[in-house]
Amino acid sequence: MSNVTTEQKLEKRDIIKLFTHGCKPVSIHKTGIEYERLPVFEATSKAADYSSEFGVCNLLRGFAREENWDYITDDYNIIGLKQEHDTITLEPGCQIEMSVKPEFSIEALEKKITDLDKKLTPFLKKSGIALLNYGVSPLSTHKSIDLIPKRRYKLMAKYLWGILSDVMMRETAGIQTCFDFESEEDAINKFRIANKLTPFVTAMFANSPIRGGVETGYKSFRALSWLNTDNDRCGFVGQIDDNYQFEDYIDYVLQTPVIMINKNGNIIDVNGKINFEEYMDKGYEGYEATIEDFELQANLCFPEVRLRNFIEIRNHDCVNSKLQYSLIAIYKGILYNKHAKAEIEELFKDFTYRDFAELRYNVPKNALASKIQKYNASDIAKEILYIAEKALIENDRLEERYLEPIKELTMYGVTPADIILRNWNGLWNKDIKKLISYVNSTK
């Protein structure tokens, strides 16, 4: 049977509309969160699986039945749940991700996550599963963690070529946050600033030093795994100057190899044989590129900051309770305040793209002990917190209180990983169960 389609040829101007449709008045700008955690069986400390009697699939099935959530399925397999705008979905190694509808206030996001946690906790206890606020699987490694039965993940695992891509897919958990923009100019300004901020914020929230039951020598092994996943589609997007436009980001996506395409639920394995620009120009095995194909391709690019019809900031370890809201508060204070954005630009004015890129490579190992030029990253991080706090006070929503948990660490040059390492080599005596108890968000 022929695959030839009659779809209208996709043009770049069609793609640009995806981004321009995201422009919103400042008065309705909101903030979002995607919150991943690692499920482990409390009895064994090993990663919870998908399909066993007390595995994650049955956990979701029971929760959906009692709380009236709908299934999200892939080829008849449960891969998540949804209720209106909120979702609970599974990442490749059974990591559980909560994504709630964006809100005007951090307090509203916190309330939603807290309410969801309260509803989910009885089902976790029944299954003997703990959800960990931690960045990498503390005991099980990818060799003993099966992929969930989602077709996309199998093709991703087959294609991604970095030496730690399996770690990234199966072992890691992070927190992402997203923000609106008013115009293309505003989007690019926020995109540029967010890219410069991420190495420092990644350092501040480093929280994955123990993996496979041993000390790794890295404060964020999760951040290291992203550096070794796929250079074509990870890391910094590029050198973002004053002339950068939506079209430049689109060009970045167009140049990335195509892993797969989805036609009416039929997943076609492309395995990097062509990039998306070639797919637009020539098609693939009789299929023509559509706007849905581009959206899938863009979702299979994993830069530190992803530009969509909103700004998505991605590379932070999952952290202990309350710190996740500190993370949101830092970015919200800066990105939603014109004075703060100007102060950050001034703070960073003498740093080059290469400086930020080198910092990003040093942060997984050294976190706040890294340097940028002659400066300590910890000192720059303190300035970032000062600017964010001042902006939140100016915004007059009392959201500066959410910075307190991270201020208690950063002002002393300490990260969550430093506290874990101190205890790991001290009171815990390298006992994995004590680490898991410490980062268990269900207690």
Order of alpha helices (4+ residues) and beta strands (2+ residues): alpha-beta-alpha-beta-beta-beta-beta-alpha-beta-alpha-alpha-beta-alpha-beta-beta-alpha-beta-alpha-beta-beta-alpha-alpha-beta-beta-beta-alpha-alpha-alpha-beta-beta-alpha-alpha-alpha-alpha
